[in-house]
Amino acid sequence: MAKRKLINFIFVFFLICSNTTFANPNLDQWLDTEKTYKDLISEGYEVKSYSISDIQINSGLMLILFVTVLQKDNDVYECQEYQTMDQNLETLDMNLTCKQLVQPYQRGVDT
């Protein structure tokens, strides 16, 4: 019984290690787009999930990350909004990027 468990453990260990050993860091499945929340909602996409994270910095600044997943049929977008705010909650900087879920592709020239 113990021998069988050990064999199963080793098998799972090598299975996990082999997947990460040959990983290609240049593969991506999220393609940058010029779309905005408004564009996607106007095209019929629905919000499927929403997440907010914040990071307090010693200087008093706060970084806020909003991640929204939108879907229409089998088409999925992930939008990430980054905001930098001061102690008075005034927005100092804001960036928004929406990415479309696609078949994995090789990042680089012409992507």
ABEGO torsion letter per residue (X at the ends): XAAAAAAAAAAAAAAAAAAAAABBAABBABBBBABBAAAAAAAGBBBABBBBBBBBBAAGBBBBBBBBBBBBEABBBBBBBBBBBBAAGBBABBBBBBBBBBBBBBBEBGX
